[in-house]
């Protein structure tokens, strides 16, 4: 059984956080773009439609609130991974100083 190093775990955490942030950002853009498309109607001379209507059922609109929460979770995951990398670096520096 291989035990991963703290540095590798931190780097993997950063990669996962970036992937989660990218997905959340994509969901936010998709959610806002689809909601803007349903509100703007070119047939009413640039006026904004204020009627509340559900988008087409064929299109799955990501939940904006959940996407924002996922983005915040990715932020905290990146911060935690950065702390893991910093701790691994400090530990390695201490070990090098002790052996030198």
Beta strands, then each sheet from edge to edge (+ up, - down):
end
